[in-house]
Amino acid sequence: VELEASVPLHDPASSSWVNVGTPSPDEIMELTAVVRVGRRNRDALERVFWAVSEPGHEQYGKHLTVSEVASVLNVPVQRAERVRLHFAMSGAIETKVSPTRDTVSIKLPVAAAELALNTTIREFRHRDDSQSRVLRAVDRYSLPAHLANDVIYVGELLQFPRLRSPVLQNLTGHGDWSNDCDTRRCKGLVTPGVLAKRYNLPSPSEQLANLSNSMAVAEFQLQYFRKKDLTK
């Protein structure tokens, strides 16, 4: 059964990544199989998320442990194990189910990935940085019918990473304030410590000591500032 049918395959006309050929069949790939979670369980986890994040709610601040999150998601052990076993039997050298059982991390040779997913893997290099390379599928991929409903998708297989813009690399700061980091690379840059000092924020230890402090999830869309508001 084909997965991610709506995701477009690599298009050399528009992609920044260039297909440079066939990798060694023994080269190791790292993939992540996302295991299906029941809709009711996803909805339940989202309700918990908002409850612990909303000041005034009786559950505010009562964050779940990893085991409690796993209990809410309630992914059957057998489901995650079926996914893990499929890749292990296909030649993976390492398979690991996450504590919440909603993902399986896989390390396997290229040849094993092609076998497990019925696809073709190729090596790609970035047009602007030939040192950056990834392994990706150039064909659709699929899983056996008895397993396809257990997996939502396999990550690091069709999608290509977006490299950090060159203008954001090797940044140098021009500020004359003291360096807040242990490394010289952030000298003159605006760091969290610089902001904390500028706005007279309490230190983390002081915040922990004040049990009345609270934090909520906030999002602001279509909100802008006016330059005249920044003038004294």
ChimeraX attribute file (.defattr): number of C-alpha atoms within 10 A of each C-alpha:
attribute: neighborCount
match mode: 1-to-1
recipient: residues
	/A:1	14
	/A:2	14
	/A:3	17
	/A:4	13
	/A:5	11
	/A:6	6
	/A:7	10
	/A:8	10
	/A:9	14
	/A:10	19
	/A:11	12
	/A:12	10
	/A:13	8
	/A:14	7
	/A:15	12
	/A:16	18
	/A:17	24
	/A:18	19
	/A:19	19
	/A:20	12
	/A:21	11
	/A:22	13
	/A:23	15
	/A:24	13
	/A:25	13
	/A:26	11
	/A:27	12
	/A:28	19
	/A:29	20
	/A:30	18
	/A:31	17
	/A:32	18
	/A:33	22
	/A:34	19
	/A:35	24
	/A:36	20
	/A:37	19
	/A:38	13
	/A:39	10
	/A:40	11
	/A:41	16
	/A:42	14
	/A:43	13
	/A:44	13
	/A:45	17
	/A:46	11
	/A:47	12
	/A:48	18
	/A:49	18
	/A:50	15
	/A:51	18
	/A:52	19
	/A:53	20
	/A:54	17
	/A:55	15
	/A:56	10
	/A:57	11
	/A:58	10
	/A:59	15
	/A:60	18
	/A:61	17
	/A:62	12
	/A:63	14
	/A:64	14
	/A:65	9
	/A:66	11
	/A:67	11
	/A:68	12
	/A:69	15
	/A:70	18
	/A:71	15
	/A:72	18
	/A:73	22
	/A:74	16
	/A:75	18
	/A:76	14
	/A:77	12
	/A:78	10
	/A:79	18
	/A:80	24
	/A:81	15
	/A:82	15
	/A:83	22
	/A:84	22
	/A:85	12
	/A:86	17
	/A:87	24
	/A:88	19
	/A:89	11
	/A:90	17
	/A:91	17
	/A:92	23
	/A:93	14
	/A:94	13
	/A:95	21
	/A:96	16
	/A:97	19
	/A:98	12
	/A:99	12
	/A:100	19
	/A:101	23
	/A:102	22
	/A:103	22
	/A:104	23
	/A:105	18
	/A:106	21
	/A:107	20
	/A:108	23
	/A:109	19
	/A:110	25
	/A:111	21
	/A:112	23
	/A:113	27
	/A:114	18
	/A:115	15
	/A:116	21
	/A:117	22
	/A:118	18
	/A:119	17
	/A:120	17
	/A:121	23
	/A:122	18
	/A:123	18
	/A:124	22
	/A:125	18
	/A:126	19
	/A:127	12
	/A:128	11
	/A:129	12
	/A:130	11
	/A:131	9
	/A:132	12
	/A:133	15
	/A:134	18
	/A:135	22
	/A:136	22
	/A:137	22
	/A:138	17
	/A:139	15
	/A:140	18
	/A:141	22
	/A:142	20
	/A:143	20
	/A:144	13
	/A:145	10
	/A:146	9
	/A:147	14
	/A:148	17
	/A:149	14
	/A:150	18
	/A:151	21
	/A:152	16
	/A:153	20
	/A:154	21
	/A:155	13
	/A:156	17
	/A:157	23
	/A:158	21
	/A:159	14
	/A:160	15
	/A:161	11
	/A:162	9
	/A:163	11
	/A:164	8
	/A:165	7
	/A:166	10
	/A:167	7
	/A:168	8
	/A:169	8
	/A:170	9
	/A:171	13
	/A:172	13
	/A:173	12
	/A:174	10
	/A:175	11
	/A:176	9
	/A:177	11
	/A:178	10
	/A:179	18
	/A:180	17
	/A:181	14
	/A:182	8
	/A:183	8
	/A:184	10
	/A:185	13
	/A:186	16
	/A:187	20
	/A:188	18
	/A:189	19
	/A:190	15
	/A:191	13
	/A:192	11
	/A:193	14
	/A:194	17
	/A:195	11
	/A:196	12
	/A:197	12
	/A:198	9
	/A:199	9
	/A:200	9
	/A:201	12
	/A:202	11
	/A:203	12
	/A:204	8
	/A:205	8
	/A:206	10
	/A:207	13
	/A:208	11
	/A:209	10
	/A:210	9
	/A:211	8
	/A:212	7
	/A:213	8
	/A:214	12
	/A:215	10
	/A:216	12
	/A:217	10
	/A:218	7
	/A:219	6
	/A:220	6
	/A:221	5
	/A:222	4
	/A:223	6
	/A:224	7
	/A:225	7
	/A:226	7
	/A:227	7
	/A:228	7
	/A:229	7
	/A:230	7
	/A:231	6
	/A:232	4
